[in-house]
Every structure is written in C-alpha cells, then in structure tokens.
C-alpha cells in the first residue's frame, strides 16, 4: 500500500489546513482518499471498483494512523448517516477494523476514537 499526501487549505468555514492522503494499491492505482481534518475528524472515500477489499482499512491501520498518532494523543472520526448514506454501515466497519472504539452513539451517528498508546509504541504525550 502506498500513499501520497498533499496539504490543502480548508473550506472557508474552517480555519487552518487539511492534509489529503491518496491511497494507492500495489499497481499504483489511486483507490481511496483520506482527508485529515485534525485530530477531531478524518473523512474518507473509496473508489467504487475497490470497495469491500479492505484497502482503506489496511491503509488506516498499517500506515496512516501510526503516522498521525506519532504527533497527536488520539484521533477521532465521526460516521454520520447523513454523510455516508448507503455506506454508513461499511464506514463503521472500517473504523472498527482500523482500531477505533465508539465513544458516542445516536440514531444516525457514531463517534469513534483511537488513542495513540493503543497503536504507537512511543506516542507523543
């Protein structure tokens, strides 16, 4: 699994910048993208031709989360039915399989968090 990052300015309603990670398979085909909106949220999308293959989960668990959690104490992701729509259940599965634990649940939204000490050998305090 390979990834490339690009820092982009956030939408006008947000301050700061966001980093976009492009996830490529072994054939160097871009199969997914993950937007790092800071420790409060990640946003992801997978090319329909590559859904259900575990590529996003592997990229999060094996590469991206260890990278992010070297410089922050935790990472959070919100899976919302209003955003994920028909992929609501699949996005929850990705979060859980990547190591996130649910910390808040409503009828149409689950907030997940993973702590650095759960994933990184020497996290930043």
N, C-alpha and C positions, 0 to 999 in steps of 0.2 A: 504494500500500500504506500502510495506517495502522496504528499500534499504540498501545496504552494500557498503562501499567504500573501495577502495584499491589504494594506491599511487604507481604508476609505473614510471620508468624512461622513458622520452620521446624518440622518434626516434633520431638517431644520427644527423639528420639535425636540430633538435631543442635543445635548452638548457633548463634545468630545468626538473621538473617532472610534470606528469599529474595524475589526480585522476580519477579512473574509478568507476562509481556508477552502481551497478547491481540492477535493479528494479524487485521486486518480487510481485506477486499478493497475495491475501489472502490465497491461498493454498501453499504459499512459493515457487511457481514455478518461475524461472527467465524468465521474459517476454521481458525485454529490457535492454539495457546498454547505459549509457551516459558517454562520456569522457569529463572531464573538462580540457580544454587546456588553462585555464586562462580566464580573462575577455574578451579576444578578440574572443574566439570561444568555442563552445560546439559541440560535434559530438554525434549522436545517431543512434541506430539501434534497431528495434523491431523484435522479433521472428515472422515469417510469420503467425503462428497459432493464434497470438494475435493482429494482425494489425486491425485497424478500431474500436477498442473497447474503445478508449480514455484513455488507461492506461498510455501511455507516457505523454500525455497532463496533466493528473491529477498528475503524479509524478513530472513533471516540475513545474506546477503552485502551488501545495499544499505543496510540500516538498523541492525539490531541489533548486528552485530559491530563496525562502525565506532564506534557509540556506546559499547559496552563496552570496546573496546580503546583508547579515549582515556584510560582511568583504570587500566588494568592492562597488564602487559607481554605477556601471552599469554592465550589461552582454550583450554580443553580440553573435550572431550566424549568419553564412553565409550559405544559402541554395543555392547550386550550381547544375545545371542540370548535369554537368559533373561528379559529385559525386553521387547525389541522383538518377539520371536516371529516371526510371519509377515512382519513389516515390517522384519526385520533387514537385508536387502539394500537396501531402499528408504532406510532411515535412513543406511546407509553412503554411499549415493549422494548424499543431501542433504548430508552432512558434506563429502564430497569436492568437490561442486559449489559449496559455500559457501566453499571455500578451505582447509579443514582438510587436514592431512597426517597419515598414520598414523605413530605413533611406537612402538606396541606392538601385537602381534597374537597371539592364542591361537586355539584351535579355535572358540571361541564368543564372542569379544570383541575389539573393536578400539578402541584409544585413539587419538584424533585430537587434534592441537593446531594452532593458528594463532597466529603471533606478530604483535604489534602492528605492527612495522615492515613486515610483508608487506601490510598493509591500510590503515594510517592514516598520513597524511602527516607528522604531528608527534606521535608517540606519547609517552606519559609513560615515562621511563626506569625 
